[in-house]
Each structure stands twice: as C-alpha cells, then as structure tokens.
Amino acid sequence: MSNPRHQIFHALHQRGNPFVLVNVWDVGTARMMEALGAQAIATSSAAFAYTLGKVDGTLTREEALNHAEQLVRVVNIPVSADLENGYSDTPEGVAETVRLAAEVGLSGVSIEDTCLPTDTAYPFDVAVERIGAAAEAVRALKRDFVLVARADGLMTGAYDCDEAMRRCAAFERVGANCLYAPLLPFAELATFCASTACPINALVADENTQRTREEFAAIGVARLSLGSSLARVTHRLIHDAGKAMLDAGDFSVLKDTIAADVVDTLMTQVPYDRNC
C-alpha cells in the first residue's frame, strides 16, 4: 500500500494552484517548516552542501540520500529530494538513484541535465534518455512518486530559453511528472505553462521573489520551490553578523533574535507519527 504522504504529494501538484515546496537543510529547519504549515518539504543540494562545508555539485549519492532519509524520519509531511544529476552520467545510474530514493521513503525527486561538477549540459539526446530511464524506474515502483525533470542549462548559461523548453517538452514525452526550468523569465514561464498540461515548478529566486503566489497561479504554475534561497538568506545574516563582530567588534546585530521558547515550540509542537 502506498504511504499516504506519497499520495498527498502527488495530489498537491495542481496547475493554477501552486503549493510552496520549502527547501530545508537539516532536522531543525524541517521540523520548523512543518510546524509553520508547510505542506511538503524538499532538500536543497546547495543548502545541504553548505552544512558539510562543501559547494553545490560536489555531494555524493550516499550523502544526499542519507540526508533525505533523515528528513523523512522526522516529519509527517511529504519529502522530495534535489538529487542533482542523479549522481551518474549514465541512464542506468540515474535509474538506480531513483530506486534508492524510493527505498528511503521519498515522495519525489528532481533530476537535472547538468554534467556535474561542471556547468556543461548533457547533449539533448543523452539528457532525454536519462530522464526516460528515471521515468521507467518510477513506473516500476507502482506507487505515487513525482519525478521532476530539470532543464538547468538556462541557469548555468549552457543554453537559452527555447532550448530549455524544448528539453522539457521531450522530458514530458518520456514520462516526467513535473517540469522545471530554473530562472526562466516570468513571460517565458507563462508561455511554458500554456504549452503543456504537465505540472510546472517555478523557482522563487531573483526577480521571481517580487512575484506573489497569486501571480504564479494566474499563469498556471503548480509548484513553487525555493532552491537554496532560504539557506542563503540565513547565510547572509551569518556573514553580516560575522563581519560586524570580527571586523568592528559590533555585536548589535545579535539584539534582534527570535525568542528561544518560540523556536522550542516550533521544534516540538508537531508530534512525529512513526506510522506515517
């Protein structure tokens, strides 16, 4: 029987009614976001890499899956994972990553078309074959599992908007459940949504931070993810506080803290159901 969390996650993907998929990076942020009302959470490869003192694109599959499994164990809501390029250059390796992701209890994953740790995009046919193999692995699960195919070349500078949408259309044809072209400009994002019946994820970063959920809903977006934005907001505060304290002996930034009892309440107010 499929875990209810997997069914819930699949059902959340509604065109024109986007939910916020909050990208977290540890148990504390996961539990805090659940307590604040998040319907689902996801890992962020960059945000988690920072916790290990690493840069994005250098995680191992074992590190990413162990981290994802830890989050699955401490919340009641669905968990998806940013699994970068599937930690393999081959379609077979990507399919194995999807199978392992399902085994740790994830409700979905995203797979990108970048040949990490470089910014080079896989050739079109190779990128499509990789997503096709991932989709076949998902079908073999015989349970709800959302496979997000990412066209990351626009974000990395490997190709343009037209190529991003061409790749996404091909990813849909081979079985992707949700499409994602990070940093697609809003006008192109609207065109993208109108071109397909497949749910589309939009990244809330850069100019998109000035848009509202209602604006994304109006063009047909189904899901809003944060990527590493929430983590980088946190790291901006750490950076600025560190500079002030260590360069100028100025500790005034520490006066505006959140009360400890508020954090304690958020960490403990949602009991974890071991049977969830």
N, C-alpha and C positions, 0 to 999 in steps of 0.2 A: 504493500500500500504506500502511496506517495505521501511523504511528510506534508502536513498542511501548510508549512511555510513555503514549500515549493509551489503549491497551487496558488497561494496568496501572491507570491512574487510574479508568477505568470499573469495573473489577473490584473495586477497593478499597471501593466503596460497597455494603456488606453490612449489612442490618438486623440488629441484635443483635451486631455485631462491629465496633464503631467504630474507625476509624483516626484518628490525630491529624494534622490538616492544619495545619502550622505556618506562621503568617503572619510573613513576614520583610520587610525593608525595604531591603536593599542586597545587593551581591555577597557581602560578608563574612558576614552572617548567613545567607544562603542556603547557602553552602558549609559553614559551621559546622554548620548543622542537618542537612545531608545526611551529614556525617561522623559526627554523633551518632546517626544511624539513622533520620532522618525518611523516611517512605515517599513523601511528597509535600509540596510547599510551596505557599504562596499569597501573593499580595501583600496588603497592607492599605492601603486608601486613606488612612486617617488616619496610619498609621506612615510611609508614603512621603511624605505631605504635610509631615510634620514635618521630613524631611530637606531639604526645599526652603524651609523657613521659612514654610509655608502652613498653613492649617487644613483640617480634613476638609471635603469637599464643594466644594472650590474647584479641584481638579485639572482639567486639560483632558484630552480623549481622547488627544491626542498624547503628553502627559506620561505618562499611565497605561500606554499601550501600549508606548512606548519603554522604560519601566522594566520591564515584564513581559518584553519581548523580551530585555533584558539578562540577566534571571534565567534564562530558558530556555537561553541560550547558555553558562551557567557551571555548570550542574548536570546530572546524568544522570537525576534523578527527575522525575516529572510536576510541572508548574507550572500552577496555576489563578490567576485574577485576580479581585480585587474591582473591578468596573467600575461601581460606584455605580449611578446610574440609567441607565446605558448612554450617558451624555453626550448625551442627546437627550430631548426631550419627545414626540417622535413615534414610532410603531411602526416606521416606515421607518428612522429614525435609529438606533434600538436594534438593528434587524436588521443594519444596516451595521457597527455596532460589533462585533457578534458575528462577522461575516465577517472583519473586520480582526484580531480577536483570534485567530481560527483561523490566519490567514496568518502571524502572528508565532510560531506554534508552541505556543500554549497548549493545554492538555488540558481546560480548562473555564473557565467564568466564572460570576460571580453578578451578578444584576441586581435592583435594589431598586425599590420603588414610591414613592419619595420624590421630590418635585419640587425638586431641589436648585437653589440653595443654601439653600432654605427647609426647614422641617420639615413642610411640608404634604404629605399623601399624595395621590397621583393618585386621582381618583374610581375606584370599583370597576371599572366597565366599561373605562375607559381603561387601568387597571393590567393588567387581564386581556388586553386587546388588545395591549399592549406585549410581554407575555411570549409571547403567541401568535405574534407576528411574530419574536421571537427564536428560538422553537422551530422555526419554519419555516426560518429561516436555518440552524439546526443540522442539520435533516434534509437540507438541500441539500448539506451538506458530505460526506455519505456516508462518514463515518468517526466513530470514537468521540469524543465531546465532551460533557462533562457541563454542562448548563445548570441552574444553581441559581436558583430564583425566591425572592426575599426579600420577606417582609411586614414592613417596618420600622416601621410605624405604632405598634406597641406600644412600641418603644424610644423613639420620638420623641414619644409622647403623642398621636398623631393618632387612634388608635382602641384598642379593647380586645382581649382575648384571643379572644373569639368572632369578632370581625371578622378578626383575623389568621388564624385557622384557616379561616374562610370564604374568604378570599382565596387561601390556599394550596391549598384544595380546587379552586378554579377554575383556579389556575395548573397544577395537575396535569392537569386536563381538557384544557388546551390544549397540553400537551406538555412541561412542565418535567420534568427528570430527577431533581431533588432539591429538597426544600422546606426553607425556613429562616425561622423567626420569631424573630429575636434577642430574648433576655431573656424568653422565655416561661417562667413559673414551672415548677418541676420537675413538679408534679402535672398541670398543663395539658400539659406536654411529653409525659408518659406517655399522656394521653388522645389527644393529637395523633398519636403513633406508632401507637396502637391503631386510629386511624380511617382509616389509609391503608396501602397496600402500597409506597408510594413511599419511597425513602431520605430520611431527615431529618437535617439538620445541626443540631447544638446548639452554641451559643456558650458557651465556657468563660470566664465573666466573672461578677462579683458573686457571688451565692450559689452559682452553679454551680462556683466554684473549690473549694468544700468537698465536692464530689462526686467519686467515683472513676470511672475508666473502666468498672469492673465495674458500677457503678450505672447508668450510661448504657446499657451493653449490655443490662442486665436489662429496660429498658423499650423496647428496640428501636431506639435511635439508631444511625445508620450512620456518622456523621462528626462529629468534634469539632474545631471551629476556634477560634482564639484571638483573632480580630479584632485590635485594637491593644493587647491586654493585655500581650504580651511587650515591645512597644516602650515602653509606659507604665511598666512595671517598670523598664526601663532609664532612662527619663527621670526617674523618681522618684529614682534614685541620682544622676543628674547634678544634679538640683535640690538634693537634700540636701547633696551634696558642695560644690556651688557656694555655697549659703547658709553652710555652715560655714567655708569658706575665705575668702569675701569679706566676711562679716559679723563673724566672730570670729577669723579668722586660724588656724583649726583645720584641720590637714591630716591628722588621724588616720584619716579615712575612707579615705584612699588606701593604708593599710597592707594591706588585705585584697584585693589584686589577684590575678587569675589569672596564672599564670606565662606569660611570653612564648612559651616553647617549646611549651607546651600549645596556645596559640592558633595558633602557626605550624604545628603538626602537623595541627590540625583544618582549617586552610585548604588544606593541600596533600596530605592523605593519600588523598583520593579523586580519582584522575585523571579528567579530563573526557574522555569519549568523543565526539569530533566527529561520529561516525556514529550517535550515539544518537538 
